[in-house]
Amino acid sequence: MSTVLIDYSYPMMMAEKALHEAHQKLLFNQYDAAIEELLVAATEVKLAINSVNHMKERSNALRK
């Protein structure tokens, strides 16, 4: 059985970066660019959620 590394930290860092970029865009009234960054952030958060759910499932399976 091979081990698959599911990384939650990278998507979280990318979401944080995208949120920062969205904030910067909003400071200059670049609304469309801010929305694009927010969509990136939302996507990265979803990837992080999937990673954590996978970790949780593996943890529960090991306890059984």
C-alpha positions in Angstrom: 0.0 0.0 0.0 1.5 3.3 -1.1 1.3 6.4 1.1 -0.3 9.4 -0.5 0.6 12.7 0.9 -2.4 15.0 1.3 -1.1 18.5 2.1 -3.4 21.0 3.8 -0.8 23.7 4.5 -0.1 24.7 0.9 -3.7 25.4 -0.1 -4.1 27.3 3.2 -1.0 29.5 2.4 -2.3 30.1 -1.1 -5.7 31.1 0.2 -4.1 33.5 2.6 -2.0 35.0 -0.2 -5.1 35.3 -2.5 -7.0 37.1 0.3 -4.1 39.5 0.8 -4.0 40.1 -3.0 -7.8 40.7 -3.0 -7.5 43.2 -0.2 -4.7 45.0 -2.2 -6.9 45.1 -5.3 -9.8 46.5 -3.3 -7.7 49.3 -2.0 -7.3 50.5 -5.6 -10.9 49.9 -6.5 -10.0 47.0 -8.8 -13.2 45.1 -8.1 -13.0 42.5 -10.9 -9.4 41.6 -10.0 -10.4 41.4 -6.4 -13.2 39.0 -7.3 -10.8 36.8 -9.2 -8.5 36.7 -6.2 -11.4 35.8 -3.9 -12.4 33.0 -6.3 -8.8 31.7 -6.0 -9.0 31.9 -2.2 -12.3 30.0 -2.2 -10.9 27.3 -4.4 -7.8 26.9 -2.2 -10.0 26.8 1.0 -12.0 23.9 -0.6 -8.8 22.0 -1.3 -7.7 22.5 2.3 -11.1 21.3 3.5 -10.8 18.2 1.3 -7.3 17.5 2.7 -8.4 17.8 6.3 -11.4 15.6 5.6 -9.1 13.0 4.1 -6.8 13.2 7.1 -9.8 12.8 9.4 -11.0 9.7 7.5 -7.6 8.1 7.7 -7.3 8.9 11.4 -10.7 7.3 12.1 -9.9 4.2 9.9 -6.7 3.7 11.9 -8.6 3.7 15.2 -11.0 1.0 14.1 
